[in-house]
Amino acid sequence: MSAITEVLTRAPVRICDIGGWTDTWFYPEGAVFNFCIDLYSHVRIIKTEKSNIRIFAKDFRKTIEISSSKNIEYNGTLDLLKAAVKRMEIKNGADIYVRADAPPGCGTGTSASVAVALISTLATYRGLHLDRNEIATIAHKLEIEELGLESGVQDQYAASFGGINFIEVKYPKVKISKVKINEKRIFELENQFILVYLSSRSSSDMHTAVIKNYMKKDHDTLESLNIMKDCAYEMKDAINSDILDIGNIMNKTWDANKRLHPLMVNPDINKVEKIAKANGAIGFKCNGAGGGGSATILAKSGCEHQIKVKLFENGYKIIPFKLCFKGVLSYAY
């Protein structure tokens, strides 16, 4: 039995995923460029003298009790968390507390971040030594193998490794490259990036619709996915050059994203994009699949405050953040 009685873990989320959608099983060889930020998923496990396992999901105000990791049933209530307990074969009594800084349905890869944080927590609790690649791989398998969900791979690797990443994908295999930028560019991005929350949304309908279009070889869908993949390579080359190039690539990949399916956009997204660009935005992209959640705006230098004020006046929430250069971290007690 492990001598560890408590483990604390956090894992970041990502924004502005250039090339998202090409990290999936149905696209042959994809590429993604993304930025991790300091909105974390937090997990805490405490050993108890009881035989059962309790999971407290703070954001959803839900608690579940598991008598044994071998008897877990998936019923739509905190299934991802249950899947982690089952896959990691937690046997002795424990209380697990889970919460996230990002709002639910934000499109920032929060569910993958939670999975990464939980896998890291449970591995540390059991005294297992998993590297970041192994943690990301297991977190991805929770969704596709345990729960039978559609899931790309970029979110799990971003949460596990942190930082700014260029990811090449031969699904499910991943080659991740850390991208270095200087202090000036960090300063510029942290000043000029704006994260605006739109609404909670589920991406399942969008995944179904895009896969259907891809399978019937819809021209717009195929062309858009190829453009989005190319944009990831372009961002890799542009990240340390003129910041206007970064904005142009964001716009290019978002325009392609919108052409995947009508579900990608709605009046709310169009309104935010219009407000942002009318007040000095040089780049715009919905995070994740699109269709809501949140958007990353790149402001022209000096226009940041004006954009934020206009969005606030129209009822939108701005989420403050800094870039995060560390991946998942677990500490045992």
C-alpha positions as YAML, in Angstrom:
chain: A
units: angstrom
residues:
- id: 1
  name: MET
  ca: [0.00, 0.00, 0.00]
- id: 2
  name: SER
  ca: [1.33, 3.44, -0.92]
- id: 3
  name: ALA
  ca: [2.74, 5.64, 1.86]
- id: 4
  name: ILE
  ca: [1.39, 8.68, 0.03]
- id: 5
  name: THR
  ca: [-1.69, 10.17, 1.70]
- id: 6
  name: GLU
  ca: [-2.36, 13.20, -0.48]
- id: 7
  name: VAL
  ca: [-1.54, 14.43, -3.99]
- id: 8
  name: LEU
  ca: [-2.11, 17.88, -5.50]
- id: 9
  name: THR
  ca: [-2.04, 18.38, -9.27]
- id: 10
  name: ARG
  ca: [-2.70, 21.06, -11.85]
- id: 11
  name: ALA
  ca: [-2.64, 21.02, -15.67]
- id: 12
  name: PRO
  ca: [-3.07, 23.94, -18.11]
- id: 13
  name: VAL
  ca: [-5.51, 24.41, -20.97]
- id: 14
  name: ARG
  ca: [-4.77, 25.72, -24.47]
- id: 15
  name: ILE
  ca: [-6.10, 28.49, -26.68]
- id: 16
  name: CYS
  ca: [-5.81, 29.57, -30.32]
- id: 17
  name: ASP
  ca: [-5.37, 26.08, -31.72]
- id: 18
  name: ILE
  ca: [-4.24, 26.61, -35.29]
- id: 19
  name: GLY
  ca: [-4.87, 23.43, -37.26]
- id: 20
  name: GLY
  ca: [-7.41, 22.00, -34.84]
- id: 21
  name: TRP
  ca: [-9.67, 19.34, -36.45]
- id: 22
  name: THR
  ca: [-6.66, 17.82, -38.24]
- id: 23
  name: ASP
  ca: [-5.55, 15.93, -35.08]
- id: 24
  name: THR
  ca: [-8.37, 13.41, -35.48]
- id: 25
  name: TRP
  ca: [-8.68, 9.81, -36.67]
- id: 26
  name: PHE
  ca: [-10.39, 10.71, -39.96]
- id: 27
  name: TYR
  ca: [-7.71, 13.13, -41.18]
- id: 28
  name: PRO
  ca: [-4.61, 11.28, -42.44]
- id: 29
  name: GLU
  ca: [-1.70, 13.45, -41.28]
- id: 30
  name: GLY
  ca: [-2.49, 16.60, -39.36]
- id: 31
  name: ALA
  ca: [-0.66, 19.45, -37.63]
- id: 32
  name: VAL
  ca: [-1.63, 21.79, -34.80]
- id: 33
  name: PHE
  ca: [-0.03, 24.86, -33.24]
- id: 34
  name: ASN
  ca: [-1.38, 25.97, -29.85]
- id: 35
  name: PHE
  ca: [-0.65, 28.09, -26.79]
- id: 36
  name: CYS
  ca: [-1.02, 26.88, -23.19]
- id: 37
  name: ILE
  ca: [-2.30, 29.36, -20.63]
- id: 38
  name: ASP
  ca: [-2.52, 29.57, -16.86]
- id: 39
  name: LEU
  ca: [-6.13, 28.49, -16.53]
- id: 40
  name: TYR
  ca: [-5.69, 25.20, -14.74]
- id: 41
  name: SER
  ca: [-7.57, 22.02, -14.01]
- id: 42
  name: HIS
  ca: [-6.97, 21.13, -10.36]
- id: 43
  name: VAL
  ca: [-7.14, 17.68, -8.78]
- id: 44
  name: ARG
  ca: [-6.60, 16.72, -5.15]
- id: 45
  name: ILE
  ca: [-6.74, 13.18, -3.81]
- id: 46
  name: ILE
  ca: [-6.79, 12.33, -0.11]
- id: 47
  name: LYS
  ca: [-6.43, 8.81, 1.22]
- id: 48
  name: THR
  ca: [-9.24, 7.70, 3.53]
- id: 49
  name: GLU
  ca: [-9.86, 4.73, 5.79]
- id: 50
  name: LYS
  ca: [-13.05, 3.90, 3.92]
- id: 51
  name: SER
  ca: [-13.27, 1.27, 1.21]
- id: 52
  name: ASN
  ca: [-15.11, 3.45, -1.30]
- id: 53
  name: ILE
  ca: [-13.90, 6.20, -3.63]
- id: 54
  name: ARG
  ca: [-15.72, 9.53, -3.69]
- id: 55
  name: ILE
  ca: [-15.33, 12.09, -6.47]
- id: 56
  name: PHE
  ca: [-16.34, 15.69, -5.86]
- id: 57
  name: ALA
  ca: [-16.74, 17.72, -9.08]
- id: 58
  name: LYS
  ca: [-16.77, 21.27, -7.74]
- id: 59
  name: ASP
  ca: [-17.79, 23.04, -10.97]
- id: 60
  name: PHE
  ca: [-20.79, 20.80, -11.57]
- id: 61
  name: ARG
  ca: [-21.69, 20.53, -7.86]
- id: 62
  name: LYS
  ca: [-21.87, 16.79, -8.23]
- id: 63
  name: THR
  ca: [-20.56, 13.96, -6.08]
- id: 64
  name: ILE
  ca: [-20.35, 10.31, -6.99]
- id: 65
  name: GLU
  ca: [-19.39, 7.29, -4.91]
- id: 66
  name: ILE
  ca: [-17.64, 4.23, -6.31]
- id: 67
  name: SER
  ca: [-17.55, 1.00, -4.34]
- id: 68
  name: SER
  ca: [-14.87, -0.55, -6.56]
- id: 69
  name: SER
  ca: [-12.96, 0.52, -9.66]
- id: 70
  name: LYS
  ca: [-13.93, -2.86, -11.16]
- id: 71
  name: ASN
  ca: [-17.66, -2.16, -10.89]
- id: 72
  name: ILE
  ca: [-17.82, 1.24, -12.57]
- id: 73
  name: GLU
  ca: [-20.77, 1.94, -14.87]
- id: 74
  name: TYR
  ca: [-20.91, 4.84, -17.29]
- id: 75
  name: ASN
  ca: [-24.24, 6.65, -17.11]
- id: 76
  name: GLY
  ca: [-23.52, 10.19, -18.24]
- id: 77
  name: THR
  ca: [-22.55, 11.49, -14.79]
- id: 78
  name: LEU
  ca: [-18.84, 12.37, -14.48]
- id: 79
  name: ASP
  ca: [-17.97, 9.46, -16.76]
- id: 80
  name: LEU
  ca: [-14.52, 10.84, -17.70]
- id: 81
  name: LEU
  ca: [-13.55, 10.97, -14.04]
- id: 82
  name: LYS
  ca: [-14.87, 7.46, -13.45]
- id: 83
  name: ALA
  ca: [-12.93, 6.23, -16.48]
- id: 84
  name: ALA
  ca: [-9.67, 7.54, -15.01]
- id: 85
  name: VAL
  ca: [-10.29, 5.75, -11.70]
- id: 86
  name: LYS
  ca: [-11.07, 2.55, -13.58]
- id: 87
  name: ARG
  ca: [-8.09, 2.75, -15.95]
- id: 88
  name: MET
  ca: [-5.67, 3.53, -13.10]
- id: 89
  name: GLU
  ca: [-7.08, 0.72, -10.94]
- id: 90
  name: ILE
  ca: [-7.53, 2.69, -7.74]
- id: 91
  name: LYS
  ca: [-8.40, 0.15, -5.05]
- id: 92
  name: ASN
  ca: [-8.15, 1.72, -1.61]
- id: 93
  name: GLY
  ca: [-10.46, 4.39, -0.22]
- id: 94
  name: ALA
  ca: [-9.93, 7.96, -1.36]
- id: 95
  name: ASP
  ca: [-11.65, 11.30, -1.79]
- id: 96
  name: ILE
  ca: [-10.93, 13.02, -5.10]
- id: 97
  name: TYR
  ca: [-11.66, 16.73, -5.62]
- id: 98
  name: VAL
  ca: [-11.76, 18.16, -9.15]
- id: 99
  name: ARG
  ca: [-12.23, 21.75, -10.31]
- id: 100
  name: ALA
  ca: [-11.29, 23.88, -13.33]
- id: 101
  name: ASP
  ca: [-10.48, 27.56, -13.76]
- id: 102
  name: ALA
  ca: [-11.98, 27.66, -17.27]
- id: 103
  name: PRO
  ca: [-15.79, 27.82, -17.59]
- id: 104
  name: PRO
  ca: [-17.55, 24.61, -18.72]
- id: 105
  name: GLY
  ca: [-17.82, 24.18, -22.49]
- id: 106
  name: CYS
  ca: [-15.20, 26.87, -23.05]
- id: 107
  name: GLY
  ca: [-13.55, 25.16, -26.04]
- id: 108
  name: THR
  ca: [-10.11, 25.35, -24.45]
- id: 109
  name: GLY
  ca: [-9.60, 21.60, -24.03]
- id: 110
  name: THR
  ca: [-10.66, 21.61, -20.40]
- id: 111
  name: SER
  ca: [-11.97, 18.03, -20.32]
- id: 112
  name: ALA
  ca: [-8.62, 16.78, -21.63]
- id: 113
  name: SER
  ca: [-6.81, 18.97, -19.10]
- id: 114
  name: VAL
  ca: [-8.92, 17.46, -16.30]
- id: 115
  name: ALA
  ca: [-8.15, 13.96, -17.59]
- id: 116
  name: VAL
  ca: [-4.41, 14.69, -17.72]
- id: 117
  name: ALA
  ca: [-4.45, 16.15, -14.22]
- id: 118
  name: LEU
  ca: [-6.41, 13.19, -12.88]
- id: 119
  name: ILE
  ca: [-4.20, 10.57, -14.55]
- id: 120
  name: SER
  ca: [-1.11, 12.30, -13.18]
- id: 121
  name: THR
  ca: [-2.68, 12.49, -9.71]
- id: 122
  name: LEU
  ca: [-3.67, 8.82, -9.63]
- id: 123
  name: ALA
  ca: [-0.32, 7.67, -11.01]
- id: 124
  name: THR
  ca: [1.53, 9.67, -8.35]
- id: 125
  name: TYR
  ca: [-0.84, 8.37, -5.66]
- id: 126
  name: ARG
  ca: [-0.04, 4.80, -6.69]
- id: 127
  name: GLY
  ca: [3.68, 5.48, -6.85]
- id: 128
  name: LEU
  ca: [3.82, 5.01, -10.63]
- id: 129
  name: HIS
  ca: [6.26, 7.01, -12.71]
- id: 130
  name: LEU
  ca: [4.61, 8.03, -15.97]
- id: 131
  name: ASP
  ca: [6.27, 10.45, -18.36]
- id: 132
  name: ARG
  ca: [4.33, 13.26, -20.02]
- id: 133
  name: ASN
  ca: [3.78, 11.30, -23.21]
- id: 134
  name: GLU
  ca: [2.34, 8.34, -21.28]
- id: 135
  name: ILE
  ca: [0.02, 10.60, -19.30]
- id: 136
  name: ALA
  ca: [-1.30, 12.24, -22.49]
- id: 137
  name: THR
  ca: [-1.76, 8.87, -24.20]
- id: 138
  name: ILE
  ca: [-3.76, 7.41, -21.31]
- id: 139
  name: ALA
  ca: [-5.88, 10.57, -21.03]
- id: 140
  name: HIS
  ca: [-6.74, 10.28, -24.73]
- id: 141
  name: LYS
  ca: [-7.61, 6.60, -24.37]
- id: 142
  name: LEU
  ca: [-10.11, 7.41, -21.64]
- id: 143
  name: GLU
  ca: [-12.25, 9.19, -24.21]
- id: 144
  name: ILE
  ca: [-11.85, 6.91, -27.21]
- id: 145
  name: GLU
  ca: [-11.54, 3.49, -25.56]
- id: 146
  name: GLU
  ca: [-13.39, 3.75, -22.26]
- id: 147
  name: LEU
  ca: [-16.16, 6.11, -23.35]
- id: 148
  name: GLY
  ca: [-16.26, 5.67, -27.15]
- id: 149
  name: LEU
  ca: [-16.13, 9.43, -27.82]
- id: 150
  name: GLU
  ca: [-14.69, 11.41, -30.69]
- id: 151
  name: SER
  ca: [-11.43, 13.00, -29.56]
- id: 152
  name: GLY
  ca: [-8.43, 14.57, -31.18]
- id: 153
  name: VAL
  ca: [-5.03, 14.35, -29.52]
- id: 154
  name: GLN
  ca: [-3.81, 17.95, -29.29]
- id: 155
  name: ASP
  ca: [-5.56, 18.84, -26.02]
- id: 156
  name: GLN
  ca: [-4.11, 16.01, -23.97]
- id: 157
  name: TYR
  ca: [-0.57, 16.69, -25.16]
- id: 158
  name: ALA
  ca: [-0.89, 20.43, -24.59]
- id: 159
  name: ALA
  ca: [-2.11, 19.88, -21.03]
- id: 160
  name: SER
  ca: [0.62, 17.35, -20.33]
- id: 161
  name: PHE
  ca: [3.56, 19.28, -21.81]
- id: 162
  name: GLY
  ca: [2.50, 22.93, -21.42]
- id: 163
  name: GLY
  ca: [4.12, 25.79, -23.30]
- id: 164
  name: ILE
  ca: [3.73, 26.70, -26.96]
- id: 165
  name: ASN
  ca: [3.57, 23.60, -29.11]
- id: 166
  name: PHE
  ca: [3.79, 22.52, -32.71]
- id: 167
  name: ILE
  ca: [2.25, 19.05, -32.97]
- id: 168
  name: GLU
  ca: [2.47, 16.74, -35.98]
- id: 169
  name: VAL
  ca: [-0.10, 13.95, -35.98]
- id: 170
  name: LYS
  ca: [-0.29, 10.53, -37.57]
- id: 171
  name: TYR
  ca: [-3.29, 9.61, -35.49]
- id: 172
  name: PRO
  ca: [-3.01, 8.49, -32.76]
- id: 173
  name: LYS
  ca: [0.77, 8.96, -32.87]
- id: 174
  name: VAL
  ca: [2.07, 12.41, -32.02]
- id: 175
  name: LYS
  ca: [5.34, 14.25, -32.52]
- id: 176
  name: ILE
  ca: [5.40, 17.31, -30.28]
- id: 177
  name: SER
  ca: [7.94, 20.12, -30.67]
- id: 178
  name: LYS
  ca: [8.37, 22.87, -28.08]
- id: 179
  name: VAL
  ca: [8.35, 26.33, -29.66]
- id: 180
  name: LYS
  ca: [10.60, 28.99, -28.14]
- id: 181
  name: ILE
  ca: [9.80, 32.70, -28.26]
- id: 182
  name: ASN
  ca: [11.73, 35.57, -26.74]
- id: 183
  name: GLU
  ca: [10.66, 37.73, -23.78]
- id: 184
  name: LYS
  ca: [9.49, 40.55, -26.04]
- id: 185
  name: ARG
  ca: [7.13, 38.27, -27.97]
- id: 186
  name: ILE
  ca: [5.80, 36.78, -24.71]
- id: 187
  name: PHE
  ca: [5.12, 40.32, -23.50]
- id: 188
  name: GLU
  ca: [3.40, 41.26, -26.76]
- id: 189
  name: LEU
  ca: [1.18, 38.18, -26.86]
- id: 190
  name: GLU
  ca: [0.17, 38.45, -23.22]
- id: 191
  name: ASN
  ca: [-0.74, 42.11, -23.77]
- id: 192
  name: GLN
  ca: [-2.46, 41.72, -27.11]
- id: 193
  name: PHE
  ca: [-4.22, 38.37, -26.80]
- id: 194
  name: ILE
  ca: [-7.78, 38.63, -25.44]
- id: 195
  name: LEU
  ca: [-9.77, 35.58, -24.33]
- id: 196
  name: VAL
  ca: [-13.52, 36.20, -24.49]
- id: 197
  name: TYR
  ca: [-16.11, 33.74, -23.18]
- id: 198
  name: LEU
  ca: [-19.14, 33.28, -25.43]
- id: 199
  name: SER
  ca: [-21.25, 30.45, -24.05]
- id: 200
  name: SER
  ca: [-21.05, 26.82, -22.98]
- id: 201
  name: ARG
  ca: [-21.33, 24.43, -25.87]
- id: 202
  name: SER
  ca: [-20.93, 20.76, -26.71]
- id: 203
  name: SER
  ca: [-18.85, 19.81, -29.73]
- id: 204
  name: SER
  ca: [-20.42, 16.37, -30.34]
- id: 205
  name: ASP
  ca: [-22.91, 17.54, -33.00]
- id: 206
  name: MET
  ca: [-20.16, 19.44, -34.81]
- id: 207
  name: HIS
  ca: [-17.89, 16.38, -34.83]
- id: 208
  name: THR
  ca: [-20.66, 14.24, -36.29]
- id: 209
  name: ALA
  ca: [-21.47, 16.81, -38.98]
- id: 210
  name: VAL
  ca: [-17.86, 17.42, -40.05]
- id: 211
  name: ILE
  ca: [-17.02, 13.69, -40.14]
- id: 212
  name: LYS
  ca: [-20.11, 13.11, -42.31]
- id: 213
  name: ASN
  ca: [-18.97, 15.85, -44.71]
- id: 214
  name: TYR
  ca: [-15.44, 14.47, -44.78]
- id: 215
  name: MET
  ca: [-16.61, 10.92, -45.53]
- id: 216
  name: LYS
  ca: [-18.70, 12.06, -48.47]
- id: 217
  name: LYS
  ca: [-15.69, 14.07, -49.70]
- id: 218
  name: ASP
  ca: [-17.38, 17.45, -49.46]
- id: 219
  name: HIS
  ca: [-15.11, 19.89, -51.33]
- id: 220
  name: ASP
  ca: [-15.31, 22.74, -48.82]
- id: 221
  name: THR
  ca: [-14.63, 20.43, -45.90]
- id: 222
  name: LEU
  ca: [-11.60, 18.78, -47.51]
- id: 223
  name: GLU
  ca: [-10.16, 22.09, -48.69]
- id: 224
  name: SER
  ca: [-10.74, 23.75, -45.30]
- id: 225
  name: LEU
  ca: [-8.99, 20.98, -43.38]
- id: 226
  name: ASN
  ca: [-5.97, 21.20, -45.69]
- id: 227
  name: ILE
  ca: [-5.81, 24.98, -45.23]
- id: 228
  name: MET
  ca: [-6.03, 24.60, -41.43]
- id: 229
  name: LYS
  ca: [-3.18, 22.10, -41.43]
- id: 230
  name: ASP
  ca: [-1.07, 24.42, -43.60]
- id: 231
  name: CYS
  ca: [-1.81, 27.27, -41.19]
- id: 232
  name: ALA
  ca: [-0.21, 25.31, -38.34]
- id: 233
  name: TYR
  ca: [3.04, 25.14, -40.32]
- id: 234
  name: GLU
  ca: [2.72, 28.81, -41.22]
- id: 235
  name: MET
  ca: [2.28, 29.76, -37.57]
- id: 236
  name: LYS
  ca: [5.37, 27.77, -36.65]
- id: 237
  name: ASP
  ca: [7.35, 29.90, -39.09]
- id: 238
  name: ALA
  ca: [5.64, 33.19, -38.20]
- id: 239
  name: ILE
  ca: [5.56, 33.06, -34.40]
- id: 240
  name: ASN
  ca: [8.84, 34.99, -34.02]
- id: 241
  name: SER
  ca: [8.29, 37.35, -36.96]
- id: 242
  name: ASP
  ca: [5.88, 40.27, -37.51]
- id: 243
  name: ILE
  ca: [2.92, 40.01, -35.14]
- id: 244
  name: LEU
  ca: [0.63, 41.02, -38.02]
- id: 245
  name: ASP
  ca: [1.48, 37.68, -39.62]
- id: 246
  name: ILE
  ca: [0.19, 35.89, -36.53]
- id: 247
  name: GLY
  ca: [-3.11, 37.75, -36.82]
- id: 248
  name: ASN
  ca: [-3.39, 36.98, -40.52]
- id: 249
  name: ILE
  ca: [-2.89, 33.25, -39.88]
- id: 250
  name: MET
  ca: [-5.52, 33.30, -37.13]
- id: 251
  name: ASN
  ca: [-7.98, 34.89, -39.56]
- id: 252
  name: LYS
  ca: [-7.09, 32.47, -42.34]
- id: 253
  name: THR
  ca: [-7.57, 29.37, -40.20]
- id: 254
  name: TRP
  ca: [-10.84, 30.71, -38.73]
- id: 255
  name: ASP
  ca: [-12.21, 31.46, -42.20]
- id: 256
  name: ALA
  ca: [-11.41, 27.86, -43.16]
- id: 257
  name: ASN
  ca: [-12.89, 26.59, -39.89]
- id: 258
  name: LYS
  ca: [-16.19, 28.35, -40.66]
- id: 259
  name: ARG
  ca: [-16.41, 26.59, -44.02]
- id: 260
  name: LEU
  ca: [-16.37, 23.13, -42.42]
- id: 261
  name: HIS
  ca: [-20.07, 23.28, -41.57]
- id: 262
  name: PRO
  ca: [-22.75, 25.90, -40.75]
- id: 263
  name: LEU
  ca: [-22.65, 24.74, -37.10]
- id: 264
  name: MET
  ca: [-19.24, 26.38, -36.74]
- id: 265
  name: VAL
  ca: [-20.73, 29.86, -36.45]
- id: 266
  name: ASN
  ca: [-23.73, 31.57, -34.90]
- id: 267
  name: PRO
  ca: [-24.93, 35.18, -34.48]
- id: 268
  name: ASP
  ca: [-23.11, 35.51, -31.16]
- id: 269
  name: ILE
  ca: [-19.74, 34.55, -32.67]
- id: 270
  name: ASN
  ca: [-20.28, 36.85, -35.64]
- id: 271
  name: LYS
  ca: [-21.14, 39.72, -33.31]
- id: 272
  name: VAL
  ca: [-18.00, 39.28, -31.21]
- id: 273
  name: GLU
  ca: [-15.81, 39.05, -34.31]
- id: 274
  name: LYS
  ca: [-17.41, 42.19, -35.75]
- id: 275
  name: ILE
  ca: [-16.94, 44.14, -32.50]
- id: 276
  name: ALA
  ca: [-13.34, 43.01, -32.18]
- id: 277
  name: LYS
  ca: [-12.33, 43.90, -35.74]
- id: 278
  name: ALA
  ca: [-14.19, 47.22, -35.69]
- id: 279
  name: ASN
  ca: [-12.12, 48.21, -32.66]
- id: 280
  name: GLY
  ca: [-8.64, 47.18, -33.72]
- id: 281
  name: ALA
  ca: [-8.38, 43.38, -33.73]
- id: 282
  name: ILE
  ca: [-5.84, 41.99, -36.17]
- id: 283
  name: GLY
  ca: [-6.66, 38.32, -35.51]
- id: 284
  name: PHE
  ca: [-9.67, 36.25, -34.44]
- id: 285
  name: LYS
  ca: [-10.31, 32.55, -33.89]
- id: 286
  name: CYS
  ca: [-12.84, 30.54, -31.93]
- id: 287
  name: ASN
  ca: [-11.07, 28.09, -29.65]
- id: 288
  name: GLY
  ca: [-11.47, 24.39, -30.25]
- id: 289
  name: ALA
  ca: [-14.08, 23.09, -32.67]
- id: 290
  name: GLY
  ca: [-15.96, 26.37, -32.93]
- id: 291
  name: GLY
  ca: [-19.67, 26.92, -32.53]
- id: 292
  name: GLY
  ca: [-19.36, 28.85, -29.28]
- id: 293
  name: GLY
  ca: [-17.31, 28.37, -26.15]
- id: 294
  name: SER
  ca: [-14.68, 31.09, -26.32]
- id: 295
  name: ALA
  ca: [-12.59, 33.01, -28.82]
- id: 296
  name: THR
  ca: [-9.03, 34.28, -28.92]
- id: 297
  name: ILE
  ca: [-8.61, 37.82, -30.23]
- id: 298
  name: LEU
  ca: [-5.27, 39.36, -31.18]
- id: 299
  name: ALA
  ca: [-5.49, 43.12, -30.75]
- id: 300
  name: LYS
  ca: [-3.41, 45.69, -32.53]
- id: 301
  name: SER
  ca: [-0.99, 47.21, -30.03]
- id: 302
  name: GLY
  ca: [-2.80, 50.00, -28.19]
- id: 303
  name: CYS
  ca: [-6.29, 48.71, -29.01]
- id: 304
  name: GLU
  ca: [-6.53, 46.06, -26.28]
- id: 305
  name: HIS
  ca: [-8.43, 48.18, -23.78]
- id: 306
  name: GLN
  ca: [-10.90, 49.52, -26.33]
- id: 307
  name: ILE
  ca: [-11.79, 46.02, -27.54]
- id: 308
  name: LYS
  ca: [-12.28, 44.79, -23.96]
- id: 309
  name: VAL
  ca: [-14.48, 47.74, -23.10]
- id: 310
  name: LYS
  ca: [-16.70, 47.25, -26.16]
- id: 311
  name: LEU
  ca: [-17.06, 43.52, -25.49]
- id: 312
  name: PHE
  ca: [-17.89, 44.18, -21.84]
- id: 313
  name: GLU
  ca: [-20.48, 46.78, -22.85]
- id: 314
  name: ASN
  ca: [-22.13, 44.13, -25.03]
- id: 315
  name: GLY
  ca: [-22.34, 41.65, -22.17]
- id: 316
  name: TYR
  ca: [-19.32, 39.45, -22.88]
- id: 317
  name: LYS
  ca: [-16.91, 38.16, -20.26]
- id: 318
  name: ILE
  ca: [-13.15, 38.66, -20.63]
- id: 319
  name: ILE
  ca: [-11.03, 35.95, -19.02]
- id: 320
  name: PRO
  ca: [-7.57, 37.19, -17.90]
- id: 321
  name: PHE
  ca: [-4.62, 34.86, -18.45]
- id: 322
  name: LYS
  ca: [-0.87, 34.56, -18.97]
- id: 323
  name: LEU
  ca: [0.99, 32.09, -21.15]
- id: 324
  name: CYS
  ca: [1.94, 28.91, -19.30]
- id: 325
  name: PHE
  ca: [5.27, 27.22, -20.01]
- id: 326
  name: LYS
  ca: [4.93, 24.29, -17.61]
- id: 327
  name: GLY
  ca: [2.78, 21.23, -18.17]
- id: 328
  name: VAL
  ca: [1.06, 19.01, -15.65]
- id: 329
  name: LEU
  ca: [2.56, 19.16, -12.15]
- id: 330
  name: SER
  ca: [1.87, 16.75, -9.29]
- id: 331
  name: TYR
  ca: [3.15, 16.89, -5.73]
- id: 332
  name: ALA
  ca: [2.76, 14.09, -3.21]
- id: 333
  name: TYR
  ca: [2.47, 14.42, 0.56]
...
